[in-house]
């Protein structure tokens, strides 16, 4: 069965085709084999956690490890960071454009509450502590995160920052009346991620 390409695998293939054409075939094969092994190791994970593993975490780890065959570790990290950043900038543009619709911004914190409960809940390996949910405010402390846990488990905790940064890129400055705020993240070595999205009163 052919696996669905993720944005990370697509961007990885583009990088090796452009920068290492002579070794592209070898690098693509190495990436595919590593990703297959990672997916096989995580086959017991819940459906909710698989969503994050398949879409971002495991392709990110496979790309990061494979790029280190042809570039220094720091450059490999920056390259994967670039992939995640590009997607985040696109989603920022799309969200910001949507929020031109008058009054729509008021719904954003409520949407965050819903999506945290459905996509970023305990079933997916997260441990959210809801501090405030309603009245134009979404505040949650994330005590545990599969992005951080999986990257650490595979010996690349530094990779998690790519995903932390993508939140900040996606949600900062979406609308003049919305405030995105976070001072800590697990991926940067803190004891939690303190997320907050609120409507300016």
C-alpha positions in Angstrom: 0.0 0.0 0.0 1.4 3.4 -1.0 1.6 5.8 1.9 0.1 9.2 1.6 2.7 11.9 1.2 2.9 14.4 4.0 4.1 17.9 3.5 7.3 16.9 5.3 8.0 14.0 3.0 7.2 16.1 -0.1 9.5 18.9 1.1 12.2 16.4 2.0 12.1 14.9 -1.5 12.3 18.4 -3.0 15.4 19.3 -0.9 17.3 16.1 -1.9 16.4 16.5 -5.6 17.6 20.1 -5.7 20.6 19.9 -3.4 21.8 16.3 -3.7 20.6 15.1 -7.1 23.4 12.4 -7.4 22.2 10.9 -4.1 18.5 11.6 -4.3 17.5 8.0 -4.9 19.6 6.7 -2.0 18.3 9.4 0.3 14.7 8.9 -0.6 15.1 5.2 0.0 16.7 5.8 3.3 13.9 8.1 4.3 11.2 5.7 3.3 12.8 2.8 5.1 13.3 4.9 8.3 9.7 6.1 8.2 8.4 2.6 7.6 10.3 1.4 10.7 9.1 4.3 12.8 5.5 3.7 11.7 5.8 0.0 12.5 7.1 0.8 16.0 4.1 3.0 16.7 1.5 0.6 15.4 0.1 0.2 18.9 -0.7 3.8 19.3 -4.3 5.1 19.5 -6.0 6.3 16.4 -5.9 9.8 17.9 -2.2 9.7 18.5 -1.6 8.1 15.0 -3.0 11.3 13.5 -0.1 13.3 14.9 2.5 10.6 14.4 1.7 10.0 10.7 1.1 13.6 9.7 4.0 15.3 11.4 6.1 13.7 14.1 7.4 10.6 12.4 8.0 12.1 8.9 9.8 14.9 10.8 12.1 12.5 12.6 12.8 10.5 9.4 13.6 13.6 7.4 15.8 15.0 10.2 17.8 11.8 10.6 18.2 11.2 6.9 19.3 14.8 6.1 22.1 14.3 8.7 23.7 11.9 6.3 24.5 14.7 3.9 24.6 17.9 6.1 25.6 18.9 9.6 23.0 18.2 12.4 22.3 21.9 12.9 21.6 22.5 9.2 19.4 19.4 9.1 17.4 20.8 12.0 17.1 24.2 10.3 16.0 22.5 7.1 13.1 20.6 8.8 12.3 23.7 10.7 11.9 25.4 7.3 9.4 22.8 6.1 7.2 23.2 9.3 7.6 27.0 9.1 6.4 27.2 5.5 3.2 25.2 6.3 2.6 27.5 9.4 3.0 30.6 7.3 0.5 29.3 4.8 -2.0 28.4 7.5 -1.5 31.8 9.1 -2.3 33.5 5.8 -5.4 31.4 5.3 -6.7 32.0 8.9 -6.0 35.7 8.8 -7.9 36.0 5.5 -10.8 34.1 6.9 -10.9 36.5 9.9 -11.6 39.5 7.6 -15.2 38.3 7.9 -16.7 40.8 10.4 -17.1 39.4 13.9 -15.7 36.0 13.1 -12.6 36.6 15.3 -14.9 36.3 18.4 -15.4 32.6 17.6 -11.7 31.7 17.6 -11.1 30.9 21.3 -14.2 28.7 21.2 -12.8 26.8 18.2 -9.5 26.3 20.1 -11.5 24.9 23.1 -13.3 22.4 20.8 -10.2 21.3 18.9 -8.1 20.9 22.0 -10.8 18.5 23.4 -11.1 16.6 20.1 -7.6 16.5 18.6 -5.2 17.4 21.5 -6.7 15.4 24.3 -5.5 12.5 26.5 -6.5 9.9 23.8 -3.8 11.4 21.5 -1.2 11.4 24.3 -1.6 15.0 25.5 -2.4 16.1 29.0 -4.3 19.4 28.8 -5.3 21.2 32.0 -8.1 23.6 31.1 -7.7 26.8 33.0 -10.4 28.9 31.2 -12.7 27.9 28.4 -15.4 30.4 27.5 -16.2 34.1 27.5 -13.7 34.8 24.7 -10.8 33.1 26.4 -9.0 29.8 25.8 -6.3 29.0 28.4 -4.8 25.6 28.7 -1.6 24.3 30.3 -0.3 21.3 28.3 1.5 19.1 30.8 2.4 16.3 28.3 2.7 16.3 24.6 3.4 13.4 22.1 5.5 15.7 19.9 7.9 16.3 22.8 7.7 12.7 24.1 8.3 11.1 20.7 11.1 13.4 19.7 12.8 12.8 23.1 12.2 9.0 22.9 14.0 8.9 19.5 16.9 11.0 20.8 16.1 14.3 19.0 14.3 16.5 21.6 15.5 19.6 19.7 13.3 18.7 16.8 10.2 19.4 18.9 10.9 23.2 18.8 10.0 23.1 15.1 6.5 22.2 16.1 6.4 24.6 19.0 7.5 27.5 16.7 4.9 26.6 14.2 2.1 27.4 16.7 3.6 30.8 17.3 3.9 31.5 13.5 0.4 30.2 12.8 -1.4 32.1 15.6 0.5 35.4 16.4 -1.1 38.5 14.9 -4.1 36.8 13.3 -6.4 39.7 14.0 -6.1 43.0 15.8 -8.6 41.9 18.4 -7.1 38.5 19.1 -4.2 37.9 21.5 -2.1 34.7 21.2 0.1 34.3 24.2 2.6 31.6 25.4 5.6 31.9 27.6 6.6 28.3 28.1 6.8 25.1 26.0 7.8 21.6 26.8 9.9 21.5 23.6 12.0 24.4 24.9 12.7 22.6 28.2 9.9 24.1 30.3 7.6 22.1 32.6 4.5 22.8 30.4 3.2 24.7 27.4 1.0 27.6 28.6 -1.4 28.3 25.7 -3.7 31.2 25.6 -5.9 32.7 22.8 -8.2 35.5 23.8 -10.4 38.2 22.5 -9.1 41.7 23.3 -11.7 43.3 25.6 
